[in-house]
Amino acid sequence: MSNLPQHPEDPRGVPAATEGLREALVAPLSECTAMPGVLAAVVYLAEPGRSRLKAAMIQGSVPFLFGMPDTMPADAGHASATAWRTGRFTVVGVPVPEPGTVAPPRLIPFPYAAVSAPLVSGGGARYGALTLIRLLAPSGSWASDPAQEAALTGVARRLTKRLDALAASGAAITPGPNVVLVAGPDGEQHAGAAGWGAPGVPGSAGLSLMYQVHNLSTRLTQLTSLDEIIPAVMTRVMAPFGARGIVVGQVTGERLWIVGSSGVSTSLVRELHGADVAVGSPWADALLTHFPRFFDSPAALRRDYPGAYGGDDSVRGWAFLPLCVGCRPVGVCCLTFGEERSLTTEERAALMMLADLLASAVERARLEAYEHTLAESLQRTLLPRSLTALPGVITTARYVPARTEAGLGGDWYDVLPLPDGRLALIVGDVEGHSTDSAIVMGQLRSAVMAYVKEGHDPAAVLSRAGRLLSDLDTGLVATCCLAFLNLEDGVVEAARAGHPAPLLRRPDGRLEHLDLVAGRPLGLADAAGTNSSAVVPPGSTLMLYTDGMYQARTGDFFPRTLDLLARDDADLEELADRLVETAADGHDDDLILLLARFEGGVAGASRRIEQLELPRHDLAGVAAARRFVHDCLRRWDATEISDALELITSEAVTNALIHADSAVDVRVREYDDRVRLEVRDSDAHPPLPSAISVCDEAAQSTAEHGRGLMIVDSLATAWGSSPHGRGKTVWMELRLGPRGSRQPGTASASVG
């Protein structure tokens, strides 16, 4: 194979005489596109490295211009590369693969034949290839047409002589930096794109079709979730093409799962949802062959797939578009039409381009959803699954990821019993929102827990944690606040390292920050806290938090936060929910809220607490939980509510064991006037009570089989559900009669 002569380049690196080369290509391509059945013609030239062919100019009908590959490996099996390597006329056809066969990756989104003539001079210089794209014959044959072969060979011979003359004048016969597109006139054969473009204006129909592709492409780049993508596709694919309905499915685990639909019957969605990816259905064959399946009438569908989707007589046309990323199928887009519809070649090509855009968007959304779930799972795993329960104090916590992040941050909290009987309240925040932040948070949290368990005071714990973070050399800093609460006298010993001071709500509603020396953040040189002490009266509430609870620009709490805390003496779980709601719409950082209500000797304080942990998915644990509640109520002389509370326990624990992939923590608290049951698990979604007959499928899918919760709602004096760091707490209360009226004795038989 002879080498091309070397030609000088101008200072910008662009080959000389580029304009002359472009002028030489226009006429031959126009001659090719005027041939019957030709959709597009391309001149491919070898790049200087001779390893690739690149399109120098493409001419043809829109949208086929946009479907042509601009580069290809020189050793590929495509018609253009083969003609360039061998110097022989080459024809390669890509028909619609037969159902049940797996097709190679497609370069162009429609069945076609590529006919290529080499551009080889008499002196042996191999410039490239002249290729035309034509539709297959109705029979699917792609054999060479002798007349077309002779015509194309003649055009290639004349073009080669022109290229020889340019090379002799010193022009570099190499592709330019940009592919040149030339819109050819709409041919007679494929001018029937009814409803597209201006009548009689060449290229208008194709350009109008490509405008839809451009619109969808622009819109999809702005979207990241399926909830946003599906409506965009409905708007920009259904309506422009006159479709009555659309179904979008995603392939996961060798099955098709419907992720969005509009304008189609429920029976069709049910038939497709969860269907096996196997041959024998039009959507499965479209996936396996990577080519769409179009049916312009019910008869055409029944001819190839007897009995398929015959339940809706109003559907008169179908289009099954495979959603593929490279060689990998990721889903299917199905369009239905209310009348018999034969889509033109341009419409089919445009639909496949739209399907390729949708495929990438669906896959991107799937990956982002997976990353979000993984990040949130990692974050919640690093937080405590449950909080320590001790008589005389009630604690609860909330964690809310930042709105603009993927659920991965460095905030943490803990409630730990100390060896001397005190209770440690801990809140910390590692800077940043990344995997590094979460990993460092896990290391720092473990270190702080260890130092607290060793019995160090708050300032010593912070000092040691700061040195550890410096030694880890992560480049990150962290803030932290520790408060040790004495449950006998309410004395709080606390220290903070660059963290906001805890907020104290006194029994009369007055609010004040604990007077603590700020200290330097952990990870900075000589960071150390200073111990300070305060007395917390019985009935007071301590609030520890991270900076997601206040406005970043002003450093102030969000509106209503302080007012709500000052005047709201409600249940602590409800108070935590309301406080989080005040910041939910405006926080730009992770939010941690830790509340501790010191009851001390106030009236109505919890007297005793019992706790039971059940292994995950152990449905035998339901009976154990009922026995546990039964025994607690018997010891507390509260057997009058035994039947009701055991039934409530059965329903709540069953829900937790079925839906949460974790152990389930069951706690019973005794108060003077009521008994409180708490069931904690790792599923952060709240349980939703639903009616016995549910018609709305979406509501049914999100309800936690909520019929049992209707029983809870009817029996409990009060109940609620609150998310925390690694799941939720479902709590229920039953009121007791006056203590003097209770009769000790054997509890009633439990409800079966």
Secondary structure, DSSP 8 states (H G I E B T S, - for coil): --------B-TTS-BTTHHHHHHHHHHHHHHHHTSTTEEEEEEEEE-TTSSEEEEEEEEESTTGGGGS-SEEETTSSSHHHHHHHH-S-EEEEE----TT------SSSS-EEEEEEEEE-TTS-EEEEEEEEEE--TT------HHHHHHHHHHHHHHHHHHHHHHHTT---S--SS-EEEE----STT---TTSS-TT-TTHHHHHHHHHHHHHHHHHTT--SHHHHHHHHIIIIITTTT-SEEEEEEEETTEEEEEEEESS-HHHHHHHTTEES-SSSHHHHHHHHSS-EEESSHHHHHHHSTTTT-S-TT--EEEEEEEEETTEEEEEEEEEESS-----HHHHHHHHHHHHHHHHHHHHHHHHHHHHHHHHHHHHHTS-SS---BTTEEEEEEEE--TTS-S--EEEEEEEE-TTS-EEEEEEEESSSSHHHHHHHHHHHHHHHHHHHTT--HHHHHHHHHHHHHHHT-S--EEEEEEEE-TTT-EEEEEEESS---EEE-TTS-EEE--------BTSTT-----EEEE--TTEEEEEE-GGGB-TTT--B-TTHHHHHHH--S-HHHHHHHHHHHHHTT--S-EEEEEEEE-TT-TT---EEEEEEE-TT-TTHHHHHHHHHHHHHHHTT-GGGHHHHHHHHHHHHHHHHHH-SS-EEEEEEE-SSEEEEEEEES--S------SS---HHHHHHS-STHHHHHHHHH-SEEEEEEETTEEEEEEEEE---GGG---S-------
